[in-house]
Amino acid sequence: MTFTKRLQRTALAASLTIAGAATASAQIYKGETAGVGDPVHTVFVSFANQAGKAGVNVQVNAGQTLTKSMLKGAKGEISFFSSVPTLANLMAGKKAMYSKIDEAPELAKNLRAILGFKAGAYHPVTLAGSGIEKWEDLKGKTIFTGPPAGSASRTSEALIKIITGYEAGKDYKAVRLSWGEGYAALADGKINMMVRPAEIGSANIEQFGLSGEFRVLSIPDAARDSEAMQNLFGLPGRGMMEFDGGVYKGQLTSGNITALGFFQFIGTHKDMEEEVVYEATKAFWENLSEVQATAFFLKGITKETAFTSINVPLHAGAMRYYKEAGFDIPEDLR
């Protein structure tokens, strides 16, 4: 072989190597989360933005039903997803929305976590003049409890039943719509109350106080201390939360509001490349100050809350970062 031919072959090999590296770095990873304005969406987009700085390009598909996203994630059809702790248990037990999916328990074993966070609280919102000032006033009313296929509607209806004894479809009309339709229906007076999981200080909730007055119902002390409510608080991804009603302009319930808190985590599947998850996790935590500046409630994401309500094992890539960074990792997540 002549020197010229050898040089040509070397150049060709080098160009193929560079092209291959460029293709790898340009890989797009699919991610799914809730709708815009949802705290879960805010955290997921912050995660995707920071991951992008480390060369992990996440294509965010928002407005998704998280029950379905988790299933797609467990199957490896998407790389990252917003995840609900209660849904992981339902999938593992082949219950509720997963009851007809024979492979659900086996698929649940594929779920892996990256980071957990306190998302917000369930806000039972009713406009002034609706005739609802206390929980007992819900009798005979029309209430938006959540989307048709999600877990929020089940939780909202359970919350109402524990406090009042009222059953959906019997004592009040439960309406299940998309989140956006729920907001519009309340604003247009087509429903009497909306139960909406949202971050504390949510702009979506605040909007009802910009042109009028509204009320967020607080869980009564007697109901809060009941065994049934304590059981609801104790479910994975749930807990009691208190916040100052004055955080919202035009909000009529004075003092502290007791609410059902909800917690979530960002998930992936066990076969995701370790290096990819490691780099994405590292980028998120190393740029935490930038993340926290995105929204007020994100200041609650700290090193101490990284594993909040996570009930599936950590992904190997996330685990590697947390070990290196000195996080206190719970044994059951290893």
Secondary structure per residue as TSV (DSSP state, phi and psi in degrees):
chain	resnum	aa	ss	phi	psi
A	1	M	-	360.0	133.9
A	2	T	-	-74.8	160.4
A	3	F	H	-58.4	-40.0
A	4	T	H	-62.2	-44.8
A	5	K	H	-65.3	-40.1
A	6	R	H	-61.8	-40.8
A	7	L	H	-63.8	-40.4
A	8	Q	H	-64.2	-42.4
A	9	R	H	-65.5	-40.9
A	10	T	H	-62.4	-43.1
A	11	A	H	-63.8	-41.0
A	12	L	H	-64.5	-44.5
A	13	A	H	-60.8	-41.8
A	14	A	H	-63.9	-41.8
A	15	S	H	-66.8	-36.7
A	16	L	H	-66.6	-38.4
A	17	T	H	-63.5	-44.4
A	18	I	H	-64.1	-42.4
A	19	A	H	-62.8	-40.8
A	20	G	H	-63.7	-41.5
A	21	A	H	-65.7	-39.2
A	22	A	H	-65.1	-40.2
A	23	T	H	-62.9	-42.1
A	24	A	H	-64.4	-43.0
A	25	S	H	-69.4	-23.1
A	26	A	T	-90.9	5.0
A	27	Q	-	-61.1	137.8
A	28	I	E	-104.6	128.6
A	29	Y	E	-104.8	127.5
A	30	K	E	-77.0	136.4
A	31	G	E	-135.4	145.4
A	32	E	E	-128.6	142.9
A	33	T	-	-151.0	-177.0
A	34	A	-	-76.4	-175.5
A	35	G	-	-74.3	160.9
A	36	V	T	-58.3	137.0
A	37	G	T	96.4	-15.5
A	38	D	S	-82.4	140.1
A	39	P	H	-59.7	-31.5
A	40	V	H	-64.2	-40.2
A	41	H	H	-63.2	-44.0
A	42	T	H	-59.3	-46.2
A	43	V	H	-66.3	-42.9
A	44	F	H	-64.1	-43.2
A	45	V	H	-65.0	-38.5
A	46	S	H	-61.6	-42.1
A	47	F	H	-61.9	-46.0
A	48	A	H	-64.0	-39.9
A	49	N	H	-63.0	-43.3
A	50	Q	H	-71.3	-36.6
A	51	A	H	-60.9	-36.8
A	52	G	H	-60.5	-31.4
A	53	K	H	-67.5	-22.1
A	54	A	T	-98.0	10.6
A	55	G	T	85.2	8.2
A	56	V	-	-99.0	101.9
A	57	N	E	-90.4	109.5
A	58	V	E	-104.1	121.2
A	59	Q	E	-87.6	110.9
A	60	V	E	-88.4	121.0
A	61	N	E	-107.0	102.9
A	62	A	-	-91.2	170.8
A	63	G	S	76.1	23.0
A	64	Q	-	-94.1	155.8
A	65	T	-	-81.9	119.9
A	66	L	H	-66.9	-26.1
A	67	T	H	-60.4	-40.2
A	68	K	H	-76.7	-36.7
A	69	S	H	-62.3	-41.2
A	70	M	H	-62.9	-39.7
A	71	L	H	-65.2	-43.2
A	72	K	H	-64.8	-37.6
A	73	G	H	-65.1	-42.9
A	74	A	H	-63.1	-30.6
A	75	K	T	-82.8	-8.8
A	76	G	T	81.1	15.1
A	77	E	S	-78.3	-24.3
A	78	I	S	-131.0	159.7
A	79	S	S	-93.2	-37.7
A	80	F	E	-134.2	149.9
A	81	F	E	-158.9	153.3
A	82	S	E	-77.2	136.4
A	83	S	E	-129.9	147.1
A	84	V	-	-114.2	122.2
A	85	P	H	-53.3	-41.8
A	86	T	H	-62.0	-34.2
A	87	L	H	-68.3	-32.5
A	88	A	H	-61.7	-40.3
A	89	N	H	-68.7	-40.0
A	90	L	H	-64.9	-39.4
A	91	M	H	-65.3	-44.4
A	92	A	H	-63.6	-32.3
A	93	G	T	-95.0	3.0
A	94	K	T	52.3	53.3
A	95	K	-	-119.7	165.8
A	96	A	G	51.6	-123.7
A	97	M	G	-66.8	-11.0
A	98	Y	G	-104.8	6.9
A	99	S	T	-64.9	-25.6
A	100	K	T	-100.0	6.3
A	101	I	-	-103.4	100.5
A	102	D	T	-56.9	-36.4
A	103	E	T	-87.2	4.3
A	104	A	H	-53.7	-49.2
A	105	P	H	-59.8	-38.0
A	106	E	H	-71.5	-38.9
A	107	L	H	-65.2	-34.9
A	108	A	H	-59.6	-26.7
A	109	K	T	-68.8	-15.8
A	110	N	T	-85.2	-13.6
A	111	L	E	-68.2	136.1
A	112	R	E	-135.1	150.8
A	113	A	E	-107.2	154.2
A	114	I	E	-116.1	-49.5
A	115	L	E	-159.2	147.3
A	116	G	E	-110.4	161.6
A	117	F	E	-160.0	155.8
A	118	K	E	-83.7	114.1
A	119	A	E	-85.6	-40.8
A	120	G	E	161.1	-147.2
A	121	A	E	-142.2	155.1
A	122	Y	E	-73.3	124.5
A	123	H	E	-107.6	107.3
A	124	P	E	-82.3	102.1
A	125	V	E	-107.3	129.4
A	126	T	E	-136.9	141.9
A	127	L	E	-80.9	150.3
A	128	A	T	-58.5	137.0
A	129	G	T	92.1	-0.2
A	130	S	S	-77.2	-14.7
A	131	G	S	89.0	2.6
A	132	I	-	-111.5	113.7
A	133	E	S	-122.6	-17.5
A	134	K	S	-144.2	167.1
A	135	W	G	-59.7	-35.5
A	136	E	G	-63.7	-21.2
A	137	D	G	-73.4	-4.5
A	138	L	G	-73.3	-14.5
A	139	K	T	-56.5	125.0
A	140	G	T	78.6	0.4
A	141	K	-	-90.1	168.5
A	142	T	E	-104.8	122.9
A	143	I	E	-128.5	128.7
A	144	F	E	-82.4	119.2
A	145	T	E	-107.1	-10.6
A	146	G	E	145.3	179.3
A	147	P	-	-68.4	158.8
A	148	P	S	-61.0	-41.2
A	149	A	S	-103.0	0.9
A	150	G	S	-91.0	178.7
A	151	S	S	-91.0	-16.0
A	152	A	H	-61.5	-40.3
A	153	S	H	-64.1	-39.9
A	154	R	H	-63.2	-41.6
A	155	T	H	-67.1	-44.2
A	156	S	H	-60.2	-44.1
A	157	E	H	-69.0	-33.2
A	158	A	H	-67.7	-40.3
A	159	L	H	-60.1	-47.5
A	160	I	H	-62.1	-41.8
A	161	K	H	-66.0	-41.0
A	162	I	H	-63.1	-40.5
A	163	I	H	-77.1	-41.0
A	164	T	H	-112.7	-22.6
A	165	G	-	85.1	-3.0
A	166	Y	-	-75.6	141.7
A	167	E	-	-110.3	139.1
A	168	A	B	-63.1	136.1
A	169	G	T	85.3	-12.0
A	170	K	T	-116.4	-55.0
A	171	D	T	-96.7	-19.9
A	172	Y	B	-152.8	161.1
A	173	K	E	-93.0	116.2
A	174	A	E	-91.6	124.3
A	175	V	E	-109.0	129.2
A	176	R	E	-113.7	116.9
A	177	L	-	-136.2	176.7
A	178	S	-	-70.6	163.1
A	179	W	H	-59.5	-44.7
A	180	G	H	-61.2	-40.9
A	181	E	H	-66.6	-33.7
A	182	G	H	-63.9	-45.3
A	183	Y	H	-59.6	-46.9
A	184	A	H	-64.4	-39.7
A	185	A	H	-63.8	-39.4
A	186	L	H	-68.4	-44.7
A	187	A	H	-62.4	-33.7
A	188	D	T	-87.7	-1.8
A	189	G	T	76.9	17.1
A	190	K	S	-82.1	-17.7
A	191	I	S	-130.5	162.8
A	192	N	S	-95.3	-26.6
A	193	M	E	-152.3	151.5
A	194	M	E	-125.6	129.9
A	195	V	E	-104.2	111.3
A	196	R	E	-127.7	117.6
A	197	P	E	-67.5	127.1
A	198	A	E	-155.7	158.3
A	199	E	-	-67.3	153.8
A	200	I	T	-66.7	127.8
A	201	G	T	86.7	18.0
A	202	S	-	-57.0	132.3
A	203	A	H	-65.7	-30.3
A	204	N	H	-67.2	-33.9
A	205	I	H	-78.8	-41.1
A	206	E	H	-57.8	-29.0
A	207	Q	G	-58.0	-28.3
A	208	F	G	-73.1	-15.7
A	209	G	G	-96.8	-2.7
A	210	L	T	-79.0	-27.6
A	211	S	S	-122.2	5.1
A	212	G	S	-174.6	-154.6
A	213	E	-	-124.1	152.3
A	214	F	E	-147.4	171.5
A	215	R	E	-133.3	136.1
A	216	V	E	-106.5	116.3
A	217	L	-	-72.1	135.7
A	218	S	-	-97.4	145.1
A	219	I	-	-68.5	122.4
A	220	P	-	-62.0	152.2
A	221	D	H	-57.2	-43.2
A	222	A	H	-62.4	-42.3
A	223	A	H	-70.2	-37.3
A	224	R	H	-58.9	-39.7
A	225	D	T	-87.6	-2.5
A	226	S	S	-70.3	155.9
A	227	E	H	-62.4	-40.6
A	228	A	H	-62.6	-41.7
A	229	M	H	-69.7	-38.8
A	230	Q	H	-62.9	-34.8
A	231	N	H	-66.7	-38.7
A	232	L	H	-66.0	-43.3
A	233	F	H	-60.3	-31.1
A	234	G	T	-84.8	-4.7
A	235	L	S	-66.8	152.6
A	236	P	T	-55.7	130.9
A	237	G	T	81.5	10.8
A	238	R	E	-127.2	164.7
A	239	G	E	174.4	165.7
A	240	M	E	-82.7	143.1
A	241	M	E	-140.1	143.9
A	242	E	E	-124.4	140.5
A	243	F	E	-148.0	158.1
A	244	D	E	-75.6	122.4
A	245	G	G	-61.0	-21.4
A	246	G	G	-72.9	-3.1
A	247	V	G	-65.9	-20.2
A	248	Y	S	-110.4	127.0
A	249	K	T	-66.3	133.3
A	250	G	T	81.8	6.8
A	251	Q	B	-86.7	131.0
A	252	L	-	-92.7	-17.9
A	253	T	-	-77.9	117.4
A	254	S	-	-85.5	159.7
A	255	G	S	73.9	-159.9
A	256	N	E	-77.8	140.8
A	257	I	E	-106.0	126.8
A	258	T	E	-91.3	128.2
A	259	A	E	-139.3	166.0
A	260	L	E	-85.6	114.0
A	261	G	E	-83.0	154.8
A	262	F	E	-134.2	145.9
A	263	F	E	-129.2	146.1
A	264	Q	E	-140.2	177.1
A	265	F	E	-147.7	158.8
A	266	I	E	-91.7	128.0
A	267	G	E	-120.4	170.3
A	268	T	E	-150.7	-168.4
A	269	H	E	-117.6	161.7
A	270	K	T	-63.4	-23.3
A	271	D	T	-92.2	3.2
A	272	M	S	-63.1	142.4
A	273	E	-	-58.7	131.3
A	274	E	H	-58.6	-42.9
A	275	E	H	-63.9	-37.1
A	276	V	H	-64.8	-48.2
A	277	V	H	-67.6	-37.4
A	278	Y	H	-59.6	-49.7
A	279	E	H	-64.8	-39.7
A	280	A	H	-66.2	-43.4
A	281	T	H	-64.7	-45.6
A	282	K	H	-60.5	-44.7
A	283	A	H	-62.6	-39.7
A	284	F	H	-61.4	-51.5
A	285	W	H	-73.4	-31.7
A	286	E	H	-75.7	-14.7
A	287	N	T	-116.1	31.1
A	288	L	H	-59.6	-37.3
A	289	S	H	-61.2	-35.9
A	290	E	H	-69.5	-39.3
A	291	V	H	-61.1	-48.2
A	292	Q	H	-64.2	-25.1
A	293	A	T	-77.4	-11.5
A	294	T	T	-69.6	-41.1
A	295	A	-	-152.9	150.9
A	296	F	G	-57.1	-44.7
A	297	F	G	-68.5	-17.9
A	298	L	G	-71.9	-11.3
A	299	K	G	-66.5	-16.8
A	300	G	G	-78.0	-8.2
A	301	I	-	-86.0	113.2
A	302	T	-	-137.8	174.1
A	303	K	G	-58.2	-31.8
A	304	E	G	-77.8	-20.0
A	305	T	G	-105.8	8.8
A	306	A	T	-58.5	-27.1
A	307	F	T	-113.9	20.4
A	308	T	T	-54.4	120.0
A	309	S	T	61.2	10.7
A	310	I	-	-69.1	129.7
A	311	N	-	-129.7	23.9
A	312	V	S	-131.4	160.0
A	313	P	-	-62.0	151.3
A	314	L	B	-70.2	146.5
A	315	H	-	-68.1	149.0
A	316	A	H	-57.5	-36.3
A	317	G	H	-68.6	-41.2
A	318	A	H	-66.5	-42.2
A	319	M	H	-58.8	-42.6
A	320	R	H	-59.7	-44.2
A	321	Y	H	-65.6	-47.1
A	322	Y	H	-61.2	-35.9
A	323	K	H	-65.0	-46.4
A	324	E	H	-62.4	-37.6
A	325	A	H	-85.6	-4.3
A	326	G	T	79.7	25.5
A	327	F	-	-70.1	150.7
A	328	D	-	-86.7	96.2
A	329	I	-	-89.6	123.4
A	330	P	-	-60.5	141.3
A	331	E	G	-58.0	-39.1
A	332	D	G	-73.2	-4.3
A	333	L	G	-100.3	-4.7
A	334	R	-	-78.6	360.0
